[in-house]
Amino acid sequence: MNEVQKPRSGGRILSRLLMVLAFLLGLVALLVLEENGRGRREWGNYRRAAEARGERLDMASVIPPAVPDNQNFFCASIVAEAFRHSMGADATPGAHSTDRMNFRIYRGDSGLWPTHGGSWQRGKSTDLKEWQRYFKAFNGTSEGKTNGFPEAARAGTPAADVLFALSGYDAALEELREAASRPSARMPISYEDGFEAAGKLLPWFSKSKACAQFLQLRILAELEKGQSDRALEDIRLYLRVTDSLRTPPFLISHLVRIAMLSIVLQPVYEGLSRHQWSDAQLAELEQELSKEDLIADFQSAMNEEKVCALDAFEKERLTREIKTGEDLSPNKMGSVSLRWMPSAYFYQSQLAFARMHRDWIAPLVDPAHRIVAPAALRRAEAEVQARARHYSPYQAQALMVFPAIANSVQKFAVIQAGLDLARVACALERYRLAHGDFPESLEVLAPQFIDKLPHDLINGRPLLYRRTEAGGFVLYSVGWDETDDGGRVILNKGGSVDSKKGDWVWPSPVN
């Protein structure tokens, strides 16, 4: 008798499961395709609308134009060699490179370094005796005996000994001065690489900061020695070197430049405090400082940061990987695979970044009226916090980087306010030289001692000023909290000025 074959129920179940799985995979694929299409359309629509308004969102729009080598600061021998050295390449192929721009004044054990520097924001002058002791102490170490600073046979004044210690840089300094006379500054980098190129510039930024510290100390010593003409010449050089960082289309380059501008205000303050600048020198100082417009630079820096971010997402979509720096050394990059990431993520991230800059970043500054709006930042921060509570992968990166990008506006504002206050202080000193005392109000300064008085960039009103009974003055902006505290400076726990509280003050000169 034949047996009846039992149906294979397990096989049917597996077959049905596979069919369901295939259906679900197909459905997911359709949803992904639809989402990719939606992302592409939304980003394309935004881009076309932006371009219709006159915006350019491509990398070519932020790459600085080429300049002739003989007009380019970065093509001067001393700078070109140092730049290649900082980027990890020899100055001459096959030969050992010599970095003649190595203006490093902090050497050896950090325990020897001066720790009580000056602070123009607190009205504190630099103690050159501390630097005099440091150079002598370092030269007595094993490193100093082979790589020390020049030392006079007999100890002199602090200013004289500091200048002698720095004299080892004299030849390189004159080469740098010649390089700085060139009218343009275009770094020889692959601008098309965007953020990847910016990451490789960190060693150069460090070198630029070291150059600023060297020049500041030299200027301070020249002032203390009564050489205000040489000090002014070195301030001119300082500002030219600082402006070489204005061209790269990267926010970090602008932030380094801002830090350097803060450093140069110290000798400007000390010369004013001790009444060491002549009328002609003061007029030139004011004109030099008036060329720095960080408010306009903020707008361009933000646009450049936006374009670089959009370009980075586009490259990630095409390559399906994120480049990451393994360390701070040049040319050492890792990557994170994004092989399975839908295209919608990249399109929507571009859209989120572009909208962030349009809706939250751009309103922070009004370049036409030269006003910075702390209240606009507070509103944007509240909006970011509200959106962060409703997580969206498309907005994640924009929300994550917003605080760092937006808060940079305060750095631009506080140093621009310092530059504006310094210009007015120069005009006040010119008035004092002409009339024997400071004026009752700022209005009498223009146009004889300054072409036009800068206003308070926080509220657009006149800067606040009053004379003091001691023969000095109080000159200030209401600062980031938008409140007139009577010219009061607030210090944080570390003893440095809290730029978010109190007023932004130019300290009164010594009577």
C-alpha positions in Angstrom: 0.0 0.0 0.0 1.5 3.4 -1.1 2.2 6.0 1.6 0.7 9.5 1.3 3.5 12.0 1.1 3.2 14.7 3.8 3.5 18.3 2.7 6.7 20.1 3.5 5.2 22.9 5.7 8.7 24.1 6.7 9.7 24.7 3.1 6.5 26.6 2.4 7.0 28.8 5.5 10.6 29.6 4.4 9.4 30.4 0.9 6.8 32.8 2.2 9.3 34.4 4.6 11.7 35.0 1.7 8.8 36.5 -0.3 7.9 38.8 2.5 11.5 39.7 3.0 11.9 40.4 -0.7 8.8 42.5 -0.6 10.1 44.5 2.4 13.5 45.0 0.8 11.8 46.2 -2.3 9.6 48.5 -0.3 12.6 49.9 1.5 14.5 50.3 -1.8 11.5 52.3 -3.2 11.3 54.4 -0.1 15.0 55.1 -0.2 14.8 56.0 -3.9 11.9 58.3 -3.2 13.7 59.9 -0.3 16.8 60.3 -2.4 14.8 62.0 -5.1 13.1 64.3 -2.6 16.4 65.3 -1.1 17.9 66.0 -4.5 14.9 68.1 -5.5 14.8 70.1 -2.3 18.5 70.8 -2.4 18.3 71.6 -6.1 15.4 74.0 -5.6 17.2 75.8 -2.8 20.4 76.1 -4.8 18.7 77.5 -7.8 16.8 80.1 -5.7 20.1 81.1 -3.9 21.9 81.5 -7.3 18.9 83.6 -8.5 19.6 85.9 -5.5 23.2 86.3 -6.6 24.7 83.7 -4.3 27.4 81.3 -5.4 27.7 78.0 -3.6 30.6 76.4 -5.4 34.2 76.2 -4.2 35.4 78.2 -7.2 33.6 81.2 -5.8 35.8 81.3 -2.6 39.2 80.3 -4.1 41.4 83.4 -4.1 42.6 84.5 -7.6 46.1 83.7 -8.7 48.7 86.4 -8.3 52.2 86.9 -9.9 54.9 85.3 -7.8 56.8 88.5 -7.5 53.8 90.1 -5.8 52.9 87.2 -3.6 54.1 87.2 0.1 54.1 83.4 0.1 56.5 83.3 -2.9 59.2 85.3 -1.1 62.1 82.9 -0.4 62.0 83.0 3.4 58.2 82.5 3.5 58.0 79.9 0.8 60.7 77.9 2.4 59.1 78.1 5.9 55.7 77.3 4.5 57.0 74.1 2.8 58.8 73.2 6.0 55.6 73.6 8.0 53.7 71.4 5.5 56.3 68.6 5.9 58.2 69.2 2.7 61.9 70.2 2.3 62.6 73.6 0.9 64.8 72.1 -1.8 64.0 68.6 -3.1 66.6 66.2 -1.8 68.2 68.7 0.5 67.8 69.5 4.2 65.6 72.6 4.7 66.4 75.5 6.9 63.4 77.3 8.5 64.6 80.9 8.8 61.1 82.0 10.0 61.4 80.0 13.2 60.8 83.0 15.4 60.3 80.9 18.5 60.9 82.8 21.8 59.4 80.2 24.1 62.0 77.5 24.4 63.0 74.8 26.8 61.2 73.9 30.1 57.9 75.8 30.3 58.6 76.4 34.0 61.1 79.0 32.9 58.7 80.9 30.7 57.4 84.3 31.8 53.9 84.0 33.3 52.9 87.5 34.1 52.4 89.1 30.7 50.7 92.3 30.0 47.0 92.7 29.3 45.7 95.8 27.5 42.2 94.8 28.4 43.1 95.0 32.1 45.4 98.1 31.7 48.5 96.0 32.7 51.9 96.6 31.1 54.4 93.9 30.3 57.3 93.3 32.7 60.4 93.0 30.6 62.5 92.1 33.7 60.7 88.7 33.7 61.8 88.3 30.0 65.3 89.3 30.9 65.5 86.7 33.6 64.0 84.0 31.3 66.6 84.5 28.5 69.4 84.3 31.0 67.9 81.2 32.8 67.3 79.4 29.5 70.9 80.1 28.2 72.1 78.4 31.4 70.4 75.1 30.6 71.9 72.3 28.5 69.6 73.2 25.6 70.4 76.9 25.9 74.1 76.3 25.7 73.7 74.8 22.2 70.6 76.7 21.1 70.5 79.8 23.2 69.7 83.4 22.6 72.4 86.0 22.1 73.5 87.4 25.5 75.4 90.6 26.2 78.7 90.4 28.1 77.3 92.7 30.8 73.7 92.9 31.9 71.9 96.1 30.8 68.4 97.4 31.1 65.6 94.9 30.6 64.7 96.4 27.2 68.3 96.4 26.0 68.9 92.8 27.0 65.6 91.7 25.5 66.5 93.3 22.2 69.9 91.8 22.3 68.4 88.4 22.9 66.2 88.8 19.9 69.0 90.1 17.7 69.7 86.6 16.5 66.6 87.0 14.3 67.7 90.3 12.7 68.7 88.9 9.4 65.5 86.8 9.0 63.5 89.8 10.2 64.8 92.0 7.4 63.9 89.2 4.8 60.5 89.0 6.3 60.1 92.8 6.0 60.9 92.6 2.3 58.4 89.8 1.8 55.7 91.7 3.6 56.1 94.6 1.2 54.5 92.5 -1.5 50.9 93.5 -2.1 49.3 90.0 -2.2 49.3 86.9 -0.1 48.0 83.7 -1.7 48.9 80.4 0.0 50.2 77.7 -2.3 47.7 75.0 -1.3 45.0 72.9 -3.0 42.0 75.1 -2.2 39.8 72.6 -4.0 40.4 70.2 -1.1 38.4 72.4 1.2 38.4 71.4 4.8 41.1 68.8 4.2 43.4 71.7 3.0 42.5 73.7 6.1 43.5 70.9 8.4 46.9 70.7 7.0 47.5 74.4 7.7 47.6 74.0 11.5 51.5 74.0 11.7 51.6 77.2 9.7 49.1 78.9 12.0 51.3 77.9 14.9 54.3 79.4 13.2 52.3 82.6 12.5 51.4 82.8 16.2 55.0 82.4 17.2 56.0 85.2 14.8 53.4 87.4 16.4 54.7 86.7 19.9 58.2 87.5 18.8 57.2 90.8 17.1 55.1 91.9 20.0 58.0 91.4 22.5 60.4 93.2 20.1 58.0 96.2 19.8 57.5 96.4 23.5 61.2 96.5 24.2 61.7 99.1 21.5 59.1 101.3 23.1 60.6 100.9 26.6 64.0 101.9 25.1 62.4 105.0 23.6 62.6 103.8 20.0 59.0 104.5 19.0 59.9 105.0 15.3 61.3 101.4 15.2 58.3 100.2 17.1 55.9 101.7 14.6 57.9 100.2 11.7 57.5 96.7 13.4 53.8 97.3 13.9 53.5 97.9 10.2 55.3 94.6 9.5 53.1 92.9 12.1 49.9 93.9 10.5 51.1 92.9 7.0 52.0 89.4 8.3 48.7 89.2 10.1 46.8 90.1 7.0 48.4 87.3 5.1 45.9 85.1 6.9 42.9 87.0 5.5 42.9 85.3 2.1 42.4 81.5 2.9 38.7 80.7 2.7 38.7 79.0 6.1 37.1 80.2 9.4 40.1 78.9 11.4 42.4 81.2 9.4 40.3 84.2 10.4 40.3 83.2 14.0 44.1 82.9 14.1 44.3 86.3 12.5 41.9 87.7 15.2 44.1 86.3 17.9 47.1 88.0 16.4 45.4 91.3 16.1 44.6 91.1 19.9 48.3 90.6 20.5 49.4 93.7 18.6 47.0 95.9 20.6 49.3 95.4 23.7 52.2 97.6 22.4 49.7 100.1 21.0 48.2 100.4 24.5 51.6 100.6 26.3 52.9 103.3 23.9 49.7 105.3 24.5 49.7 104.7 28.2 53.2 106.1 28.5 52.6 108.9 26.0 55.4 107.6 23.7 53.8 108.1 20.3 54.2 111.4 18.4 51.3 113.1 16.7 52.5 111.9 13.3 52.9 108.3 14.6 49.5 108.4 16.2 47.9 109.5 12.9 49.6 106.6 11.1 48.7 104.1 13.8 45.0 105.1 13.6 45.1 104.8 9.8 46.7 101.4 9.9 44.2 100.1 12.5 41.3 101.5 10.4 42.1 99.1 7.6 41.1 96.2 9.7 37.4 95.5 9.2 36.5 92.3 11.1 32.8 92.9 10.7 33.0 92.6 6.9 35.5 89.7 7.3 32.9 87.9 9.4 30.4 87.9 6.6 33.0 86.5 4.1 34.3 84.0 6.6 30.8 82.6 7.2 30.1 82.4 3.5 33.4 80.6 3.0 32.7 78.2 5.8 29.2 77.5 4.3 30.6 76.8 0.9 33.4 74.5 2.2 30.8 72.5 4.2 28.5 72.2 1.2 31.5 71.0 -0.9 32.5 68.5 1.8 29.0 66.9 1.8 29.1 66.8 -2.0 32.4 65.0 -1.9 31.2 62.6 0.7 28.2 61.7 -1.4 30.3 61.0 -4.4 33.0 59.0 -2.6 30.9 57.6 0.2 33.5 58.3 2.8 34.4 61.0 5.3 38.1 62.1 5.5 39.3 62.4 9.1 42.6 63.6 10.4 44.5 60.9 12.4 46.7 63.5 14.0 47.9 67.0 13.4 50.7 66.0 11.0 50.2 66.9 7.4 49.2 64.4 4.8 48.0 61.8 7.4 44.3 61.4 6.8 42.0 58.5 7.6 38.5 57.9 6.4 35.1 56.5 7.6 33.1 54.5 5.1 29.6 55.7 4.2 28.9 53.0 1.7 25.4 52.3 2.7 24.3 55.9 3.5 21.4 57.1 1.3 22.1 60.1 -1.0 19.2 61.9 0.8 21.4 62.3 3.9 24.0 64.3 2.0 21.5 66.4 0.1 19.5 67.2 3.2 22.6 67.9 5.2 23.6 70.4 2.5 20.2 72.0 2.8 20.3 72.1 6.6 23.8 73.8 6.5 22.7 76.4 3.9 19.5 77.2 5.9 21.5 77.5 9.1 23.7 80.1 7.6 20.8 82.0 6.0 18.4 81.9 9.0 20.8 81.9 12.0 24.3 83.0 11.1 23.7 85.8 8.6 21.4 87.8 10.9 24.1 88.0 13.6 25.9 90.9 11.8 24.6 93.9 9.8 27.7 94.9 7.8 25.9 97.8 6.1 25.3 99.5 9.5 28.3 97.9 11.1 26.4 96.3 14.0 26.7 92.9 15.7 23.5 91.6 17.3 24.0 89.5 20.5 20.2 89.2 20.8 20.0 87.5 17.4 22.5 84.9 18.7 20.4 84.3 21.7 17.3 83.7 19.6 19.2 81.4 17.3 20.5 79.4 20.3 17.0 79.0 21.6 15.9 77.7 18.1 18.7 75.3 18.0 17.9 73.9 21.4 14.2 73.5 20.4 15.1 71.6 17.2 17.7 69.4 19.0 14.8 68.0 21.1 13.3 66.6 17.9 16.2 64.6 16.5 16.6 64.5 12.7 19.7 62.9 11.1 19.5 65.5 8.3 20.0 68.4 10.8 22.4 66.6 13.2 25.6 68.0 11.8 24.3 71.6 11.4 23.0 71.6 14.9 26.2 70.1 16.3 28.6 72.7 14.7 26.3 75.7 15.2 27.7 76.7 18.6 31.3 76.8 17.4 30.5 78.7 14.2 28.0 81.1 15.8 30.1 81.9 18.9 32.9 83.0 16.6 31.0 86.2 16.0 31.8 87.3 19.6 35.5 86.8 18.8 35.2 89.0 15.7 33.2 91.6 17.7 35.4 91.9 20.8 38.6 92.4 18.8 37.0 94.8 16.3 35.7 96.8 19.3 39.3 96.8 20.6 40.6 98.1 17.3 37.9 100.8 17.2 38.7 101.9 20.8 42.4 102.0 20.0 41.7 104.3 17.1 39.7 106.6 19.3 42.4 106.5 22.0 45.0 107.5 19.3 42.8 110.5 18.4 42.4 111.4 22.1 46.2 111.4 22.6 46.6 113.6 19.5 44.1 116.0 21.1 46.0 115.9 24.4 49.3 116.7 22.6 47.7 119.7 20.8 45.7 121.1 23.8 47.4 119.8 26.9 44.5 117.8 28.2 41.8 115.3 27.0 38.6 116.7 25.6 35.2 116.8 27.4 33.6 114.8 24.6 34.5 112.7 21.7 32.7 114.8 19.1 35.5 117.4 19.0 38.0 114.8 17.7 36.5 114.5 14.1 37.6 115.4 11.6 40.9 117.0 12.8 42.2 114.1 14.8 40.2 111.2 13.2 38.2 111.3 10.0 35.1 109.7 11.5 34.4 108.4 14.9 33.5 104.7 15.0 30.3 103.9 16.8 29.6 101.1 19.3 29.2 98.1 17.1 26.9 96.4 19.6 24.1 99.0 19.4 25.1 101.6 16.7 25.3 104.4 19.3 28.3 106.6 20.1 31.0 104.9 22.2 30.9 105.9 25.8 33.5 108.3 27.2 34.2 110.5 30.2 37.1 112.2 31.7 38.4 111.3 35.1 39.5 113.5 38.0 43.0 111.9 37.8 43.5 113.4 34.3 42.7 110.3 32.4 39.5 109.0 30.7 37.1 106.1 30.5 36.4 104.9 27.0 34.3 101.8 26.3 31.6 99.8 24.5 28.6 98.4 26.3 29.9 94.9 25.4 28.2 91.6 24.7 25.6 91.9 27.5 24.4 95.2 25.9 24.4 96.9 29.3 26.2 100.0 30.3 28.2 99.1 33.4 30.0 102.4 33.6 33.2 101.1 32.1 33.5 98.1 34.4 35.6 95.1 33.3 34.6 91.7 34.7 37.2 89.0 35.3 36.6 85.3 35.3 38.0 82.9 37.9 41.3 82.6 36.0 41.8 86.3 36.2 41.3 87.0 32.5 38.7 89.4 31.1 35.2 87.8 30.7 34.2 89.2 27.3 30.6 88.1 27.8 30.1 90.3 30.9 30.8 93.9 31.8 32.0 96.5 29.3 34.7 96.4 26.6 37.1 99.0 27.9 40.2 100.8 26.6 42.2 101.4 29.7 43.0 105.0 30.7 46.6 106.1 30.2 48.9 106.7 33.1 48.7 110.3 34.3 
